[in-house]
Amino acid sequence: MTELEKMAAGELYDFSSDEIDGSVRAARHKLLVLNRLTPGDEGYAAALRDLLPASHPTAVVVPPFFCDHGRPIRLGEGVFVNGGATMLDGGGIEIGARTKIGPDCKFYTPQHPIDYLERRRPVERGLKIVIGEDCWLGGNVTVCPGVTIGSRTIVGAGSVVVKDLPDDVLAAGNPAVVKRKLRDA
């Protein structure tokens, strides 16, 4: 397997490899183009599609935006990502239709080894983040590796989501905890 294939499969991969470096460098060049534009500018849709080819054409990302690779990000129909978002996307990030992402939100998929000796090596694995449909993440929310947030869930501003959240809840805090249900099943 190549290092990119290992990354996509959630296996331990060498993030210092030329292959991974090439993917990151290509994304950085695409980000330079996207981050000079605003939604509605000529060339914005093409720049976003070039960086995030798996995303729906109605998705909007307000610059500035930062990601590692771009290709592992899938934004659904009508997704809105406000300015300042960071997506460390090696493990993949999937955001469901009509979800709203507040400013300065962070999505971290890299998981470094727990053992300090192994952590000295340039290796990590990516754990996919999945956000359901019709969610709302307030400003400055951090989503940690491997987390799934259920559909229609709201996460309060400044929260740090370290564990999965179910559908139809309001969660907040550091770490984020369910504060109440939003609707009955």
ZIUR-V863379 format. One record per residue. N is the residue number from 1. RES is the residue in one small letter. SS is DSSP state (H for helix, E for strand, C for the rest). PSI is psi in radians with two decimals (* if undefined). Layout:
# ZIUR-V863379
((N | RES | SS | PSI) (N | RES | SS | PSI))
This chain:
# ZIUR-V863379
((1 | m | C | 2.52) (2 | t | C | 2.91) (3 | e | H | -0.64) (4 | l | H | -0.66) (5 | e | H | -0.72) (6 | k | H | -0.76) (7 | m | H | -0.83) (8 | a | H | -0.51) (9 | a | C | -0.03) (10 | g | C | 0.31) (11 | e | C | 2.85) (12 | l | C | 2.25) (13 | y | E | 2.79) (14 | d | E | 1.83) (15 | f | C | -0.07) (16 | s | C | 0.04) (17 | s | C | 2.71) (18 | d | H | -0.62) (19 | e | H | -0.83) (20 | i | H | -0.75) (21 | d | H | -0.72) (22 | g | H | -0.70) (23 | s | H | -0.76) (24 | v | H | -0.76) (25 | r | H | -0.72) (26 | a | H | -0.74) (27 | a | H | -0.69) (28 | r | H | -0.69) (29 | h | H | -0.70) (30 | k | H | -0.63) (31 | l | H | -0.62) (32 | l | H | -0.68) (33 | v | H | -0.91) (34 | l | H | -0.74) (35 | n | C | -0.06) (36 | r | C | -0.02) (37 | l | C | 2.90) (38 | t | C | 2.72) (39 | p | C | 2.35) (40 | g | C | -0.36) (41 | d | C | 2.61) (42 | e | C | 2.27) (43 | g | C | -0.23) (44 | y | H | -0.90) (45 | a | H | -0.72) (46 | a | H | -0.70) (47 | a | H | -0.71) (48 | l | H | -0.75) (49 | r | H | -0.63) (50 | d | H | -0.69) (51 | l | H | -0.73) (52 | l | C | 1.19) (53 | p | C | -0.35) (54 | a | C | 0.03) (55 | s | C | 2.70) (56 | h | C | 2.50) (57 | p | C | -0.30) (58 | t | C | -0.06) (59 | a | C | 2.53) (60 | v | E | 2.31) (61 | v | E | 2.08) (62 | v | C | 2.12) (63 | p | C | 2.72) (64 | p | C | 2.61) (65 | f | E | 2.55) (66 | f | E | 2.40) (67 | c | E | 2.92) (68 | d | C | -0.79) (69 | h | C | -0.71) (70 | g | C | -0.91) (71 | r | C | -0.60) (72 | p | C | 0.08) (73 | i | E | 2.27) (74 | r | E | 1.93) (75 | l | E | 2.24) (76 | g | C | 3.13) (77 | e | C | 2.25) (78 | g | C | 0.21) (79 | v | C | 2.44) (80 | f | E | 2.13) (81 | v | E | 1.99) (82 | n | C | 2.97) (83 | g | C | 2.62) (84 | g | C | 0.12) (85 | a | E | 2.49) (86 | t | E | 2.20) (87 | m | E | 1.76) (88 | l | E | 1.70) (89 | d | C | 0.25) (90 | g | C | -0.59) (91 | g | C | -0.13) (92 | g | C | 2.43) (93 | i | E | 2.16) (94 | e | E | 2.14) (95 | i | E | 2.13) (96 | g | C | 2.86) (97 | a | C | 2.47) (98 | r | C | 0.26) (99 | t | C | 2.47) (100 | k | E | 2.24) (101 | i | E | 2.08) (102 | g | C | 3.02) (103 | p | C | 2.58) (104 | d | C | 0.44) (105 | c | C | 2.62) (106 | k | E | 2.35) (107 | f | E | 1.99) (108 | y | E | 1.92) (109 | t | C | -0.35) (110 | p | E | 2.36) (111 | q | E | 1.94) (112 | h | E | 2.73) (113 | p | C | 2.57) (114 | i | C | -0.71) (115 | d | C | 2.19) (116 | y | H | -0.56) (117 | l | H | -0.73) (118 | e | H | -0.58) (119 | r | H | -0.32) (120 | r | C | -0.42) (121 | r | C | 2.70) (122 | p | C | 1.10) (123 | v | E | 2.65) (124 | e | E | 3.00) (125 | r | E | 2.68) (126 | g | E | 2.25) (127 | l | C | 2.08) (128 | k | C | 2.44) (129 | i | E | 2.31) (130 | v | E | 2.18) (131 | i | E | 2.27) (132 | g | C | -3.02) (133 | e | C | 2.66) (134 | d | C | 0.52) (135 | c | C | 2.90) (136 | w | E | 2.05) (137 | l | E | 2.09) (138 | g | C | 3.08) (139 | g | C | 2.53) (140 | n | C | 0.58) (141 | v | C | 2.43) (142 | t | E | 2.26) (143 | v | E | 2.16) (144 | c | C | 2.92) (145 | p | C | 2.38) (146 | g | C | 0.09) (147 | v | C | 2.46) (148 | t | E | 2.27) (149 | i | E | 2.18) (150 | g | C | 2.86) (151 | s | C | 2.57) (152 | r | C | 0.22) (153 | t | C | 2.52) (154 | i | E | 2.35) (155 | v | E | 2.13) (156 | g | C | 2.65) (157 | a | C | 2.44) (158 | g | C | 0.03) (159 | s | C | 2.71) (160 | v | E | 1.97) (161 | v | E | 1.92) (162 | v | C | -0.24) (163 | k | C | 2.75) (164 | d | C | 2.56) (165 | l | E | 2.45) (166 | p | C | 3.08) (167 | d | C | 2.66) (168 | d | C | 0.78) (169 | v | E | 2.81) (170 | l | E | 2.14) (171 | a | E | 2.58) (172 | a | E | 2.81) (173 | g | E | 3.11) (174 | n | E | 1.73) (175 | p | C | 2.72) (176 | a | E | 2.34) (177 | v | E | 2.72) (178 | v | E | 2.18) (179 | k | E | -0.65) (180 | r | E | 2.82) (181 | k | E | 2.60) (182 | l | C | -0.44) (183 | r | C | 2.72) (184 | d | C | 2.57) (185 | a | C | *))
